[in-house]
Amino acid sequence: MPHDAFTVPQAPVALLRGPLRDLANRAALGRDAPKAQERIWIDPSRLSRIYTRNPAETPDFKRRHSGMVIGGDWDMQTEPIDQSWKIAACLAHFRNGVPWAKTKVYPKMQAMIGLRGQFDGCRTTDDITARYAAIDVMYADIRQNGFRDKTVWRFGTPRLPEGVFIHIDRNGAPVFGAIGNHRIGIARALRLTRIPAQLGVIHPEAFENGALAQYRDRTA
């Protein structure tokens, strides 16, 4: 009898956001509960895994899920971080001087544009060239001025709405959430050891063990 061999777990519906999520988390988990869009600090050199963000195979965690405590085996669905073609291209370009055109950037971007009509705001080859020229400018700025902290304080909490997206697995280790690839690639190319990030989702085992504390800046 036919049946589905595998059912993809869906990302939870993010009904509560911002201060409402904060209140719900605090009521359920106490005063140290995670916050929506919470700013955390990470060491990019410690990032070894990227979350397999594929809606056909894994829960599709997005920014609207920031600050949620979610159980299950989602944190096992990862791959080595430098297998990300965007991060690999950044390392090749910025560390080894490989031109963007000789990395996987153009064929990958063109393939995605062909599939979707646009990708990362690009529709044409000229758009791709302009995008990566802007990433060169971003790299030069970070190299000269450091990784900018665009934290905003809301309701007494530091939040980073557009920060690189970082989940925390059951063991308390950071997992890159596949949003902010180029910034992570630049940080790794420059061998930065401390950058601001946006909290993604956290596994309940990590929260129960107090893992979130190590990512917070109590002196900010």
Secondary structure, 3 states (H helix, E strand, C coil): CCCCCCCCCCCCCCCCCHHHHHHHHHHHHCCCCCCCCEEEEECHHHCCEEECCCCCCCCCCCHHHCCCECCCCHHHCEEEHHHCHHHHHHHHHHHHCCCHHHCCHHHHHHHHHHHHCCECCECCHHHHHHHHHHHHHHHHHHHHHCCCCCCEEECCEEECCCCCEEEECCCCCEEECCCCHHHHHHHHHCCCCCEEEEEEEECHHHHHCCHHHHHCCCCC
